[in-house]
Amino acid sequence: MALGLGLGLGLGLGLAASLAQAAGFKAVDIPAEGALQPLKGAVWYPCSQQPSAVRLGPFAMSVSMNCRLAGEKRPLIVISHGRTGSFLGHRDTAEALADVGFIVVAINHPGDTSQDKSRTAEFSVFVERPADIKRAVDYMLGSWPDAARIDAGRIGFFGFSRGGYTGFVAIGATPYFGKRLRLCEDKSDPLCEQVRAGRLPQLSHDPRIKAAVIADPLSVFFTEESFRNVRVPVQLWGSERGGDGVTPASIVGIASLLPMKPDFRVVPGSQHFSFLPPCPAELAQSAADLCSDQPGFDRAAFHADFNAGVLAFFKAQLGQPPEAR
């Protein structure tokens, strides 16, 4: 699982920082679509105002709340969190991307978040997650107030763990669920009935996504045939030790199956949750499985390198964002 808190949990503002520009930050609410629930999340974006120290629950960010978006023709990155995570799960990466000119939207996947675990063991989550990403892109290019400032030809994706599975499906991968899916045991909902009948549920792919960064993806539903239609550049990150159902060997396997050779990086000494930002002190003891690393592994130092690598990849694949000023 991954940890995160919603916007309603104790937002507080601190002293202004000294940077000349920073990430702007505002909440986003994407309406329901048919049977699909509303999506809640946040947008990080380039802003010419000075940032402040902002606290969301136990988490701290250096952002400028609700400031005016700076510039035009901005590339867009969509972020998908892991099991029982939240839109804040990769806040440092989102902030780093926005600081250099990207617009970043991160959403909660309903029923599979830190605040709502009601569907985390449901098969429907794996069908709806890619649809959530498509809906987020639709909203950002359509109803979002600054939609006209997004370059619709430069859209990228970032995902971790289940979010990595989500991203692979979004960029064209086809999972194989089999007819005896464990998540469907003793359940008779329509999706599970499709699985038992050997029919693949309708999954959302989004050809607007032109590049993807995937970290320690859940791969249990992927086979040798799954990646035939993945035709966009991928930066693939793997932990050395794995965890939460992800094995190092499975990531190596994905790297070998992608039609386009990925920018593949294995992080020495890391475990699965090393891809989450360093934990605040108040969470380090209560969430030891998420916050603890192997002796000698410096998560803060790793994230500085990790974010730099992600930035370089998206700049190379989507182009340098325009200056924020």
C-alpha positions as CSV (number, residue, x, y, z in Angstrom):
1,M,0.0,0.0,0.0
2,A,1.0,3.7,-0.2
3,L,0.2,6.5,2.2
4,G,-1.6,9.9,1.5
5,L,-4.0,12.3,3.0
6,G,-6.8,14.5,1.5
7,L,-6.9,18.2,1.1
8,G,-9.3,18.6,4.0
9,L,-6.8,17.4,6.6
10,G,-5.2,20.4,8.3
11,L,-4.0,22.6,5.5
12,G,-1.8,25.3,7.0
13,L,0.5,28.0,5.5
14,G,4.0,28.8,6.8
15,L,6.5,31.5,6.0
16,A,7.3,32.5,2.4
17,A,10.3,30.9,0.9
18,S,13.0,32.8,-1.0
19,L,12.7,31.2,-4.5
20,A,11.7,33.5,-7.4
21,Q,9.3,30.9,-8.8
22,A,7.7,27.7,-7.6
23,A,5.0,25.3,-8.2
24,G,1.5,26.6,-8.0
25,F,-1.0,24.3,-6.3
26,K,-4.7,23.9,-6.3
27,A,-7.4,21.3,-5.7
28,V,-9.1,19.7,-8.7
29,D,-12.5,17.9,-8.7
30,I,-13.5,15.9,-11.8
31,P,-17.2,15.1,-12.1
32,A,-18.7,11.6,-12.1
33,E,-19.1,10.0,-15.5
34,G,-21.9,7.5,-15.8
35,A,-21.3,4.8,-13.1
36,L,-17.7,6.1,-12.5
37,Q,-17.3,8.1,-9.3
38,P,-16.0,11.7,-9.1
39,L,-12.2,12.1,-9.0
40,K,-10.5,14.3,-6.4
41,G,-6.9,15.4,-6.7
42,A,-4.7,18.4,-7.2
43,V,-2.8,20.3,-9.9
44,W,0.8,21.5,-9.6
45,Y,1.8,24.1,-12.2
46,P,4.3,26.8,-13.0
47,C,3.8,30.0,-11.1
48,S,5.8,33.2,-10.9
49,Q,4.8,34.0,-7.3
50,Q,7.1,33.1,-4.4
51,P,6.2,29.8,-2.7
52,S,5.2,29.2,0.9
53,A,5.6,26.2,3.2
54,V,2.3,24.5,2.9
55,R,1.2,21.6,5.2
56,L,-1.4,19.0,4.2
57,G,-1.8,16.9,7.2
58,P,1.7,15.7,8.1
59,F,3.1,16.5,4.6
60,A,5.0,19.7,3.8
61,M,5.4,21.2,0.3
62,S,6.9,24.4,-1.0
63,V,4.2,25.8,-3.3
64,S,2.1,28.8,-4.0
65,M,-1.5,28.2,-3.3
66,N,-4.0,29.0,-6.0
67,C,-1.7,31.4,-7.8
68,R,-2.1,32.3,-11.5
69,L,-0.6,29.8,-14.0
70,A,2.4,31.3,-15.8
71,G,2.9,30.8,-19.5
72,E,1.3,29.0,-22.5
73,K,1.7,25.7,-24.3
74,R,2.6,23.7,-21.2
75,P,3.2,20.0,-21.3
76,L,0.9,17.9,-19.0
77,I,1.9,15.0,-16.8
78,V,-0.7,12.7,-15.1
79,I,0.2,10.8,-11.9
80,S,-1.3,7.5,-10.7
81,H,-0.7,6.4,-7.1
82,G,-0.2,2.9,-5.8
83,R,-2.5,0.7,-3.7
84,T,-4.3,2.7,-1.0
85,G,-2.3,5.7,-1.8
86,S,-3.4,9.2,-2.7
87,F,-2.7,12.1,-5.1
88,L,-0.1,13.4,-2.6
89,G,1.9,10.1,-2.8
90,H,4.4,11.6,-5.3
91,R,4.2,15.2,-4.3
92,D,8.0,15.8,-4.5
93,T,8.1,14.6,-8.1
94,A,5.0,16.7,-9.0
95,E,6.5,19.8,-7.4
96,A,9.8,19.3,-9.2
97,L,8.1,18.9,-12.6
98,A,6.0,22.1,-12.0
99,D,9.0,24.0,-10.9
100,V,10.5,23.6,-14.4
101,G,7.4,24.3,-16.3
102,F,5.2,21.2,-16.5
103,I,1.5,21.1,-15.5
104,V,1.0,18.0,-13.3
105,V,-2.4,16.5,-12.3
106,A,-2.6,13.7,-9.7
107,I,-5.9,12.1,-8.8
108,N,-7.2,9.6,-6.2
109,H,-8.5,6.3,-7.6
110,P,-11.9,5.9,-5.8
111,G,-12.1,3.0,-3.3
112,D,-8.3,2.4,-3.5
113,T,-7.0,5.3,-1.4
114,S,-5.6,5.9,2.1
115,Q,-8.9,7.4,3.1
116,D,-11.2,5.0,1.3
117,K,-10.0,1.3,1.0
118,S,-13.5,0.0,0.3
119,R,-12.6,-1.4,-3.1
120,T,-8.9,-2.1,-2.9
121,A,-9.5,-5.8,-3.1
122,E,-12.1,-5.5,-5.9
123,F,-11.4,-6.5,-9.5
124,S,-13.3,-3.4,-10.7
125,V,-10.4,-1.2,-9.5
126,F,-8.1,-2.7,-12.1
127,V,-10.6,-1.9,-14.9
128,E,-11.5,1.6,-13.7
129,R,-8.0,2.8,-12.9
130,P,-7.0,3.4,-16.6
131,A,-10.4,5.0,-17.2
132,D,-9.6,7.4,-14.4
133,I,-6.5,8.5,-16.2
134,K,-8.3,9.1,-19.4
135,R,-11.0,11.1,-17.6
136,A,-8.3,13.2,-15.9
137,V,-6.8,14.0,-19.3
138,D,-10.2,14.8,-20.7
139,Y,-10.9,17.2,-17.9
140,M,-7.6,18.9,-18.0
141,L,-7.9,19.5,-21.8
142,G,-11.6,20.4,-21.6
143,S,-13.2,21.8,-18.5
144,W,-10.2,22.8,-16.5
145,P,-10.1,26.7,-16.4
146,D,-6.6,26.9,-17.9
147,A,-7.1,24.1,-20.4
148,A,-6.2,26.4,-23.3
149,R,-2.7,26.7,-21.8
150,I,-1.9,23.0,-22.1
151,D,-0.1,21.7,-25.2
152,A,-2.4,18.7,-26.0
153,G,0.4,17.2,-28.1
154,R,2.8,16.8,-25.1
155,I,1.2,14.6,-22.5
156,G,3.1,12.2,-20.2
157,F,2.3,9.8,-17.5
158,F,3.9,8.9,-14.1
159,G,2.8,5.8,-12.1
160,F,4.0,3.7,-9.2
161,S,3.1,0.1,-8.3
162,R,-0.6,-0.3,-9.2
163,G,-0.2,3.1,-10.8
164,G,2.5,1.5,-13.0
165,Y,0.0,-1.2,-14.0
166,T,-2.5,1.7,-14.7
167,G,0.0,3.5,-16.9
168,F,1.0,0.5,-19.0
169,V,-2.7,-0.2,-19.8
170,A,-3.2,3.5,-20.5
171,I,-0.4,3.5,-23.1
172,G,-1.7,0.3,-24.8
173,A,-0.8,-2.8,-22.7
174,T,-3.4,-5.6,-22.6
175,P,-3.6,-7.4,-19.2
176,Y,-4.6,-11.1,-19.0
177,F,-6.9,-11.8,-16.1
178,G,-7.6,-15.5,-16.7
179,K,-10.9,-17.3,-15.8
180,R,-10.2,-18.0,-12.2
181,L,-9.2,-14.6,-10.9
182,R,-8.6,-14.6,-7.2
183,L,-10.2,-11.2,-6.8
184,C,-13.4,-12.7,-8.2
185,E,-13.7,-15.7,-5.8
186,D,-17.2,-15.9,-4.3
187,K,-18.3,-12.8,-6.2
188,S,-20.9,-12.6,-8.9
189,D,-20.6,-9.0,-10.1
190,P,-20.8,-8.4,-13.9
191,L,-17.1,-7.8,-14.4
192,C,-16.3,-11.1,-12.6
193,E,-18.8,-12.9,-14.8
194,Q,-17.0,-11.6,-17.9
195,V,-13.8,-13.0,-16.5
196,R,-15.3,-16.4,-15.9
197,A,-16.7,-16.4,-19.5
198,G,-13.2,-15.6,-20.8
199,R,-14.2,-12.2,-22.1
200,L,-11.8,-9.2,-21.5
201,P,-13.6,-6.3,-19.8
202,Q,-13.4,-3.0,-21.7
203,L,-10.2,-1.2,-20.8
204,S,-9.3,2.4,-21.5
205,H,-6.2,3.2,-23.6
206,D,-5.2,6.8,-24.2
207,P,-3.1,7.5,-27.3
208,R,-2.7,11.1,-26.3
209,I,0.0,9.9,-23.8
210,K,3.3,10.3,-25.6
211,A,5.8,9.2,-22.8
212,A,5.6,7.3,-19.5
213,V,7.7,6.9,-16.4
214,I,6.8,3.7,-14.6
215,A,8.2,2.8,-11.1
216,D,8.0,-0.8,-9.7
217,P,4.8,-1.7,-11.5
218,L,2.5,-4.4,-10.4
219,S,2.8,-6.9,-13.2
220,V,0.8,-10.0,-12.2
221,F,-1.7,-9.5,-15.0
222,F,0.8,-9.0,-17.8
223,T,2.0,-11.8,-20.1
224,E,4.5,-12.0,-23.0
225,E,1.8,-10.8,-25.3
226,S,0.6,-7.9,-23.2
227,F,3.0,-5.2,-24.5
228,R,2.7,-5.6,-28.3
229,N,0.8,-2.3,-28.7
230,V,3.0,-0.2,-26.3
231,R,4.6,2.3,-28.8
232,V,5.7,5.2,-26.6
233,P,9.0,5.8,-24.8
234,V,9.1,4.4,-21.3
235,Q,11.5,5.1,-18.4
236,L,11.2,2.0,-16.2
237,W,12.5,2.0,-12.6
238,G,12.9,-1.1,-10.5
239,S,13.7,-1.6,-6.8
240,E,16.5,-4.0,-6.0
241,R,14.4,-5.8,-3.3
242,G,10.8,-5.4,-4.4
243,G,7.8,-5.6,-2.1
244,D,4.0,-5.4,-1.9
245,G,3.6,-8.1,-4.6
246,V,6.2,-6.6,-6.9
247,T,9.4,-8.7,-7.6
248,P,12.7,-7.5,-9.1
249,A,12.5,-10.3,-11.6
250,S,9.1,-9.2,-12.8
251,I,10.4,-5.7,-13.6
252,V,13.3,-7.2,-15.5
253,G,10.8,-9.3,-17.4
254,I,8.8,-6.2,-18.4
255,A,11.9,-4.4,-19.6
256,S,12.7,-7.3,-21.9
257,L,9.2,-7.4,-23.3
258,L,8.6,-3.8,-24.3
259,P,8.8,-3.3,-28.1
260,M,10.8,-0.1,-27.6
261,K,13.8,-0.6,-25.4
262,P,13.1,1.3,-22.2
263,D,15.3,3.6,-20.2
264,F,15.6,0.9,-17.5
265,R,17.1,1.7,-14.1
266,V,17.4,-0.5,-11.0
267,V,18.0,1.4,-7.8
268,P,20.7,-0.4,-5.6
269,G,19.6,-1.0,-2.0
270,S,16.1,0.1,-2.6
271,Q,12.8,-1.6,-1.6
272,H,9.4,-1.1,-3.2
273,F,8.3,1.9,-1.0
274,S,11.6,3.7,-1.6
275,F,9.8,5.3,-4.5
276,L,7.6,7.2,-2.1
277,P,9.0,10.5,-0.7
278,P,10.8,10.5,2.7
279,C,8.3,10.3,5.5
280,P,7.7,13.1,8.0
281,A,9.0,12.2,11.4
282,E,5.5,11.8,12.8
283,L,4.7,9.0,10.3
284,A,8.1,7.2,10.4
285,Q,7.1,5.0,13.4
286,S,3.4,4.5,12.6
287,A,4.0,3.6,9.0
288,A,7.3,1.7,9.2
289,D,6.6,-0.5,6.2
290,L,6.3,2.5,4.0
291,C,9.0,4.7,5.6
292,S,11.8,2.3,6.4
293,D,14.7,1.5,4.1
294,Q,17.6,-0.9,4.3
295,P,20.6,0.4,6.4
296,G,22.7,2.7,4.3
297,F,20.0,3.6,1.8
298,D,19.4,7.4,1.8
299,R,15.9,7.9,0.5
300,A,16.2,11.7,0.4
301,A,19.3,11.6,-1.7
302,F,17.8,8.9,-4.0
303,H,14.7,11.1,-4.6
304,A,16.9,14.0,-5.6
305,D,18.5,11.7,-8.3
306,F,15.2,10.1,-9.1
307,N,13.4,13.4,-9.7
308,A,16.3,14.6,-11.8
309,G,16.1,11.5,-14.0
310,V,12.3,11.8,-14.4
311,L,12.7,15.5,-15.4
312,A,15.4,14.7,-17.9
313,F,13.3,11.9,-19.5
314,F,10.2,14.0,-19.9
315,K,12.2,17.0,-21.2
316,A,13.8,14.7,-23.8
317,Q,10.6,13.0,-24.9
318,L,8.1,15.9,-24.6
319,G,10.4,18.9,-25.1
320,Q,11.6,21.6,-22.8
321,P,8.7,23.5,-21.2
322,P,8.6,27.3,-21.9
323,E,10.0,29.6,-19.3
324,A,7.6,30.3,-16.4
325,R,8.3,34.0,-16.3
